[in-house]
Amino acid sequence: MKQFFKNAKYSLPAAIMLLIGCRDESLNPNKPWEPGVHALGVFDGVAETAKANFATNAKTFPLTGQDNSKIDFKIRWVTLDNILTVSKIIVKIDMIESYTDPDGNPKTVSLGSGGRIVKTIEAPAANRQWNMFSITPAEIYTLYKDATVKYDKVNAVKVFENPARPRPAGARLQGPQVVAGKTVANADAFVVTWELTTTDGSVFKVWNEESICLDPTPVSQANSNCRLNFSVK
């Protein structure tokens, strides 16, 4: 009996090594972390205190004089592990139309199904360096001038030709629509998002909502977000 346990003591490590050596790593549910990139987009010209420069409506389009207006932005891509390099940034903008349906219910609809390309930044600046761009009301109009909504649930009507909400010349994008003291449509709203292409051909356009899109860390060069929201005021 003593001899049995003596042999068992020396055979146990060998058995463990045999089991480890035969493990199929492709079946391991704990996959190693892959390299990644994210970005920080902000409204240019807004103080960076407490992330104010990417707060909703940190800048807005004016109600009048839109032909001569624009909003300036800047964006920088970030890598924490310095493995990937971003070779292109695609900036998209979605227009959110607001209205009241025939049953009196407030409605909103995305006209761009997640956004349409408004800017492409080729060969952007290096990691954590700013890239500047601007968006104008005219550019948004060009992207969405043929977009339609079934306001009455049946007939598709071009948003910019909606007789229930006429848009005067020089003010293609509108603020809230008020009828008899009641707001029947909120101001035109916009969502800016981005896609990052790296030199190895990878495309990053979806990130974790809590850790990346709503980055909880203090303001730093490693900060991130996933979108910018603004409207007309």
N, C-alpha and C positions, 0 to 999 in steps of 0.2 A: 504493500500500500504506500509506503514512504517513497519507493522508487517511482510509482505512478505519478504522485504529485510533483516529484522532482522533475520528471520529464515534462509534465504539463507546464511548469513554470517557464521552461525555456522554449516551449513550442507556441505559447501565447503571442509573443511579439511577432513571430514569424507568420502566425495566422492573421494578425492585424495587417501586416505589410502585404500579405496576399490579397486581402479584401480591398485595401486601398488601391493596389496596383491594378485590380480588375474593374474599378469603377469607371463607368462611361460618363465622362464629363459633359457630353452633349445632353444628358438627362438631368444635369444639375439645375434646379430651379433658381438658384442664386447666381445669375449671370454677372460677369464683371461689368463695371461701369464703362460705357462707351464715351468717347469725346463728344463735346457739344459746344454750341455757341448760342448766345442770346443777345439782346440789344436793348438799348434805352432810347426811346424817342421822346422829345420834349418840345414845348412851345418856346421858340427862341425869343430872347428879350424879357423873359420872366424870371424873377429871382429864384435861385435854387434852394432857398430856405425851406426845410421841411417838405421837400418834394412838391413845392407849389408850381414848379414849371411843367408838371404833367397832370395837374388837377383838371377835372372836367371844366370846360369853358374858361380855362386860364386865358385864352384868347378866343374871340368870336368874330364872325363877319358882321359888318354894320348893316343896319336896315336900309340905308341909302348910300349912294355913291359906290356901289359895288363894282362898277366897271374899272375903278381905279384902286380897288382894295386887294389885299392878299394877306395870308397868314404865313409867317416865317416859322420854319421848324428846323431842328437838327437831330441827327440820330448817330449813335455810335454802336458798333458791334463789340461784344466782349467775349473773350475766351479766358477761362480760369486755369486750364491745364496747358495752354499754349501749344496744342496739337494741331488744331484746324485753323485755316485762314479764310476769311470771307472774301469772295471775289465779286459778289454782286448783291445789292440790296434792292428788292422790289417793294415799292410803297403802294399800298392800295387804299382806296377810300370808298366807304359805303354811305349811301344817302338813305336816311330813315324818314319815311313819309308818315305824317300823323293826320288822322281824320276821324270823323264820327260817322258810323255806319247808319243805314236806314232805320235800325232799331234803337238808335240813340246810344250805342256802345262806342267808347273811345277805342280806336284801333291804331296800330303802328305796323308798318311793313318795310322790310329791307328791300330796296330797289336793286341792289347789286349782288344779292345772294352771298354776302360775305365780303364784298368789295371788288372794285375794278381798278386796274393798274392806272395810277396817275403819274408816277415817277419811277424811273429806273436809274439807280446809281451804280455805274460800272466802275470796277477797280476802286472801291471806297478806301478811305484813309485807314491807316493801321489800327490795330487793336486799341480800343478805348479813345480813339481820336474822332472828333466831330465831323460830320458831313452835313452841309447846309442844303436846304431846299425850301421852296415856297409852293403854296396851293392857292389858286384864285377861284372866285365864283365862276368865271368863264370856263375854266377847266372842268369844274363839276358839271356845269350845264352841258358841255360837249359830251361828257360821259353818259349823262342821264336824260338828255333831251327827248329820247324816244321811249323812255321807261313808262310803263302803264300800270294802272291800278284799277281794280273793279270796285269802285266806290259804292256802287249800288248792288254789288254781289253778282252782277250779270255782265255788264258792258265794260270792256277795257277802255280806259280813257288815259291819254297822255298826261302825265303829272303836270307838265308845264303848260298844258292847254286846258286844264280843268276849269270849266266855267263857274264852278262853285267856289273857286279860289283863284280869281284872276291875278296874274303877276304883272305889275306895271313895268314898263321899259326901264332898264337901269337897276332893277331890283328883282332879278330872277329868283333869288333865294329869299324866303319870307320868314318873318317872325310869327308869333302866335296869331291865330285868326279868332277874333272875338265877334260874336253875333248877339245882339241884345244883352250885352253885359256878360255873356257866357263864352268861355273859351271852347270852341268846337274843334280846334286843331292846334297842336303845339307847334313851336317854331321848327323849321327844317333842322334836322340833326345829322351829324356826320361822325363816322368812326374811321380813324386812320389805323391801319395795321401794316405789317411788313413780313417779308419772306427773306431768308438769308441763304445764299448759295455759297458753298465753300469750294476751294480749289480741287477737291477730290470728287466733286459732283453731287455731294449731299445737299439736300434742301431742308431747311428748318423753318417751319411755319406754325407749329403747334407746340406750346410749352405748358408746363405744370401751372395751374391757375394760382395756387397758394404761394409757391416758392419763387416763381418767376414773374407771372403777370401781376401779382399783388405783393411784390418783394417787400418783406417786413423789415429788412435791415436798414440801419441808418444810411443817410446820404453818403455815397462814396462812388469811386470810379467803377465799381463792380455792380452798381445798381442795374435793375432791369424792369421792363414792363412789356406789355403785349399790344397796347392800343392807346390811342388818344381820342377823346370825345370832345366835340364842340358843337355849337349851334349858331343861330343868328340872333343878335340882340341890338 
